[in-house]
């Protein structure tokens, strides 16, 4: 009976990370709390559209399966660099000390703001060399599945 229950629990956990439920999820991200959002929003120039909302972990193009339950956490991460051009500003996130599932291509980052004509996805084009080091900033939040 114990073996049956263990296997049943394992099945339920695997089912909860399944493909069917993932269809209702737009993306999975570390979503900032209000205080952290405000901290980063201050970096946006006047007149730019502010985002400073999340660090994408699984983008919409890769959202075919859900994260394992162990990857959902609440806590803080460290911002260590900033990149900007005439269309978008983003900050680099240091995940080197964390075992965080990340399916994005490129540098883990948070889009701060866009100028007129800019799109948040333009921040994905920044390379590691584009980010200038800054004094580390701690931002807090939690991993969430953002619905479609």
C-alpha positions, -999 to 999 in steps of 0.1 A, spaced: 0 0 0 28 24 9 45 18 -25 12 24 -42 8 58 -25 44 68 -33 39 60 -69 6 78 -70 22 109 -55 50 107 -80 24 105 -108 5 135 -95 37 156 -93 46 146 -129 11 154 -141 12 188 -125 42 197 -146 25 183 -177 18 197 -212 -20 203 -210 -18 228 -181 11 246 -198 -12 257 -226 -29 282 -204 4 299 -193 19 328 -213 53 326 -197 70 317 -164 90 344 -146 104 357 -114 79 385 -108 90 415 -87 72 427 -57 60 464 -56 90 477 -37 115 461 -61 95 474 -91 96 509 -77 134 506 -71 141 496 -107 115 520 -122 135 549 -109 162 540 -135 138 548 -164 142 582 -182 113 606 -182 88 598 -210 98 562 -214 72 534 -207 82 516 -175 80 478 -172 104 466 -144 80 437 -138 98 404 -141 128 382 -152 116 357 -177 125 321 -169 105 303 -196 95 326 -226 62 321 -245 81 303 -273 93 276 -248 62 274 -226 54 238 -235 58 224 -201 55 236 -165 83 241 -140 88 214 -114 72 224 -81 107 227 -65 114 257 -88 86 279 -73 101 301 -47 98 335 -31 130 353 -24 155 379 -37 179 380 -66 208 404 -74 209 430 -102 245 436 -112 246 455 -145 227 478 -168 225 480 -206 208 507 -226 203 520 -261 180 545 -277 150 521 -275 153 500 -243 169 497 -209 175 465 -190 194 453 -160 214 421 -157 205 395 -131 232 374 -114 220 338 -110 254 322 -105 247 314 -68 212 300 -74 200 268 -90 172 285 -110 157 269 -141 161 293 -170 152 286 -206 159 320 -221 186 325 -247 210 352 -237 216 371 -205 191 368 -176 177 403 -173 148 425 -163 135 450 -189 132 484 -172 117 506 -198 112 513 -235 113 545 -255 87 554 -282 88 527 -308 107 503 -285 94 469 -274 104 449 -243 116 420 -264 144 443 -277 162 438 -244 168 401 -255 193 415 -280 217 427 -254 248 406 -250 268 402 -218 293 428 -231 265 454 -234 259 454 -196 280 479 -175 286 468 -139 267 486 -112 266 484 -75 245 453 -68 208 459 -61 187 433 -44 152 428 -58 126 405 -44 96 386 -57 84 352 -65 83 327 -94 49 327 -111 32 313 -141 17 343 -159 -16 333 -175 -25 339 -212 
